[in-house]
């Protein structure tokens, strides 16, 4: 795999991860009436508590 292909793969994974986090934030915002920042904090705390990377 060339360097450009590797970079493209990493970029796709980053974009996909960001999309998933955005959807999760949206669900939390609707269900809990939270702001975007509050929803991200909820995700971040859950990630830390469960020792699972937020991605």
ROSENU-694364 format. One record per residue (C-alpha): x, y, z; residue number from 1. Coordinates in steps of 0.1 Angstrom, whole numbers, always signed. Each point is the difference from the previous one (the first is absolute). Layout:
N
X, Y, Z, NUM
...
% end
This chain:
55
+0, +0, +0, 1
+14, +34, -9, 2
+3, +29, +24, 3
-29, +18, -17, 4
-22, -30, +2, 5
+8, -4, +37, 6
-8, +36, +6, 7
-33, -3, -18, 8
-9, -30, +20, 9
+8, +18, +33, 10
-20, +30, -12, 11
-31, -21, -8, 12
+2, -17, +34, 13
+2, +34, +17, 14
-30, +13, -19, 15
-20, -31, +7, 16
+8, +2, +37, 17
-10, +37, +1, 18
-33, -8, -17, 19
-7, -28, +26, 20
+8, +24, +29, 21
-23, +26, -16, 22
-29, -24, -2, 23
+5, -12, +35, 24
+1, +37, +12, 25
-32, +6, -19, 26
-18, -30, +17, 27
+11, +12, +34, 28
-11, +36, -7, 29
-35, -12, -10, 30
-4, -26, +27, 31
+14, +20, +29, 32
-6, +36, -12, 33
+37, +6, +2, 34
+21, +26, -19, 35
+27, -11, -24, 36
+27, +6, +26, 37
-19, -19, +27, 38
-6, -29, -24, 39
+37, -2, -8, 40
+9, +1, +37, 41
-24, -29, +6, 42
+17, -20, -28, 43
+34, +10, +13, 44
-8, -11, +36, 45
-15, -33, -12, 46
+31, -6, -21, 47
+22, +6, +30, 48
-21, -21, +24, 49
-2, -29, -24, 50
+37, +4, -11, 51
-11, +0, -36, 52
+14, +25, -25, 53
-25, +26, -13, 54
+1, -5, -37, 55
% end
